[in-house]
Amino acid sequence: MLLQTNSCSSFSLKYHPLKHAGSFKTFQTPLTQINGLVNRSESNKYSIRCSIQNSLYLTNNKIRNNEDMMERNHKPLKKSTVPMALQDGYPSKSQDENIVSTSFVDVLTKKLDAFYRLCRPYAWTSIILGIVSTSLLPVETLADLTPTFLIEVLKAIVATLTMNIFVRAINQLSDIEIDKVNKPNLPLASGDFSIGEGIAIAIISTLTSLAMGVMLRSPPLVIALVIRWIVGAAYSIDLPLLRWKASPLMAVVAIIILNGINVLPYFVHFQKYVLGRHLVFTKPLLFSVIFMGIFSVVLAFLKDIPDVEGDKEFGIRTLPMILGKERVFSISISMLLLAYGGAALAGVSSPFLLCKLVTMIGHSVLGFILWCKAQAVDLSNTKSTYSFFIFIFQLYYAEFFLMHFVR
């Protein structure tokens, strides 16, 4: 009998009666290919001897037995094809799921990192400290610091931070090309966020912030949020009478409004709508508005020094471009030193010894540290000027603590 195999994973047998009893026939498995693996079994030949006494026909049972035997013999061959199948680009279902899962996690991580860079959390620190410090100005006794009061402070912080996301988003949407030169790590400049995603973030943050302000039923807080929205948009958007950042004067006005004058609505919110007291403008409040206003002007001057190259390329006229880096830097340091001197003198008039000492010594020490740091700044080095700008922000944070000792 002649046995033949087809080129597939299981063998089918064909048989023919032999004309001569006792003759020998051989059969050879032809070349087979399974999932890209070639099997050449030339050395395996099978001989079958047929005699007169044996039946010339195989029963179905024998055929099935032979097929089972061949399947068992070829099990190692099937196992060896698994890695070949994976190499040919056919991963298993579990591998597909792992790839999709990993890809989703990577995309989500990248977007969260881009959102973090869009918000620029160092600005969040000033907002949080500013609101907490302003909320403490109308506090008269420790009994005022109730859980309800603290929750109201938290609500005001969240609403303001949400509006600040709009300010950051609209600023980056307006400065994509400039940021590619000055700040290439920002998400819209680096392409981590598309323009559509930036617009969506700006709209969602605006609506969320205003909705929170309305729910708190505090007109001063809503006014503070609307002021932040208007000034933030006017500062960045390139439309007639807007784009205040392109004008040295209007850029200073915008910074003063956001960081100085905008303290007043928050003070009114906490004094009248949270603590339920009559509106009274205190000495610490007036001092903080004046001192923070001066600090805001200095921040507006210094922030443009590291960005001179990009601003010059895109025709934005900032004060460092008009007067020069050295002169603007000198003016800024002089203004801060004068502000620290005035704060120290304000402490002399305080009737409380502790307040007098903290105000005088604290502002004098900070003024001295400022003068020492200014001597080491290299204005030709962007990294050095930016590092000094961050240091000025740290002085700004310290003032939120010191201003409460002005009595």
C-alpha positions, 0 to 999 in steps of 0.5 A: 500500500502507498501512503501519501500526506498532504501539506497541512497540519494533519495528514490524510491517507490514501491507499491502493491495493498492491498487485503483488503480495509480499512486496515492499513499498515506501512512503515519504512525508513531503515538504510541509510548511506550518506558519512559516516553519519548513519541515524537511523529514527526508530521513524518515521513511516508512516501509510496509510489508503486505502479505496474502494473509493480510487484508488489502484494505485498511479499516476506518479504525486503522486509518484513525489510529495511524492519524493519531500516531502521526499527530503525536509524532508531530506534537514537537513540531507544532510546539516549535511553530509558536515562536515563529508565529509570534515572529511573523507578527501575529501576537496573542490576544493577551499581548494585544491587550498589553500593548493597548493598555501600555499605549493608553497609560503612556498617552495619559501620562504624557497628557497629564505632564503637558497639563502640569506644564500648561498650568505652571504650578509656580504661579499656583503657589502665589495664588494659594498663598495670596488667598490664604494670607488675604483671608487672614487679614480680617480675622480678629481671634482664633475663634474665627478659624472655624472649619466652615471658614477653612472650607470657604477659603478652599472654595475660593482657592479652587475657583481662582486656580481654575480661572488661572488655568484659562489665563495660562491656556490663552497666553500659550495659545497666543504665543505658540511661535514665540514660546518655541524660541523662549519656552520650547517645553510648554505643551502647545509649543512642543506639540503635546497639546493641539490648538483645539485641546488648548481652546477646550481647556480655556473654555472649560476652565472659564465656565467651571470657575464662574459657576463656582463663584456663582454657587458661593453667592459672593458678588466680590468673589465673582468680580475677582474672577471676572477681573482675572478673566478680562485682564488675562484675555486682554494681556494675551489675545492679539486683537485691537486694544488688546495684547497688553503684553506688547505694551510695556505700560499695559503689561505693568497695569495688568500685573498690578491689577492681578497681584495688587488691586485684586486683593481687595475683592477677596478681602471683602469676600472673607470679611463680609460674606464669610465672617459676616462683619462690616466692611473695614479697610485695615492697616495691614490691608492697605500695606499689602495692596501698596507693597504687593503693587510694587512687587508686581511692577518689579515682577512685570519688569524682570519676567521679560529679561529672559525672553528678550531674544524671542520677543525681539524676533516677533516684534514685541516691544518690552521694557528690556528691549527699549531700555536695555536689560541692565537698566531695567534690572537696576530699576527693579532692584532699586524699587524693591530695596526702597519697598523693603526700607519703607516696610521696615520704617512702617514697623517702627510705628507699630505699638506692639513690640513683636510686630515691630521687631518682626517687621523691621528685622524681617524686611531688613534681612530680605532686603540684604539677601536681595542685594547680595543675590543681585550682584551675582546675576549674569544678565547675558545668561538666560538661565541665570536671569530666570533663576533670579526671577524665581528667587524674586517670587520666593521673596514675594511668597515671604511677604504674605507672612510678614505683612500680617505683622504690620499693625 
